[in-house]
Amino acid sequence: MKVIAFKRELQGTGASRRLRKTGQTPGIVYGGTATPVAITLDHNALYHALKKEVFHASILDLEIDGVVEKVLLRDFQVHAYKQLVLHADFQRVDANHKIHVKVPLHFINADISPAVKLHAAVISHVMVELEISCLPANLPEFITADLSKLDAGQSLHVKDVVLPEGVTAIVHGENQTVAIAVIPAGATAAEAEAAPAAAPAKAAPAAKAAPAAKPADKK
């Protein structure tokens, strides 16, 4: 994706406030061997770009006064209750150096998993994004987590997620849980109640099948 920006000469709280009143958003570009550069971006274009998942986990082409740099969106701030982007931070990337970035997780095949199909379990997504390390050229827009083999009471861990070539997951501590399949408490109770009720139902036909008593002999 391409992002258009311009160098920003005036800085400070007052200058940033004036920029926002004119439909601009202040930002900064840092990293690499070059010095940080204060920039301005069109607010509406940035606001709509931030709604796209790909904008958060892709190498962006940031054009500043006609010069294009490869960057990542590293941070942004929004107003507490207004639809207003207050600031955006971009980091330069080097094609030969690995980057650490969080990418979204896309969950597939939950509906055909034994947990859902056989036990009506609910699959809870413990993680919605995964931190990875890779070269900029190998950066995926998202990571796919396949739930097709997940059974009730089981968990999917980071080690179970198939990663694209050249991508390594960054795990903090133990092997982290990505998703878990849990049978709702109400469903468990209903199954428990249904079990004893089934026994008398099966016994009933046997009682009906018992032979009738012979009538007493007449004297």
Secondary structure, 3 states (H helix, E strand, C coil): CEEEEEECCCCCHHHHHHHHHCCEEEEEEECCCCCCEEEEEEHHHHHHHCCCHHHHCCCEEEEECCEEEEEEEEEEEECCCCCCEEEEEEEECCCCCCEEEEEEEEEECHHHCHHHHCCCCEEEECCCEEEEEECHHHCCCCEEEECCCCCCCCEEEHHHCCCCCCCEECCCCCCCEEEEEECCHHHHHHHHHHHHHHHHHHHHHHHHCCCCCCCCCCC
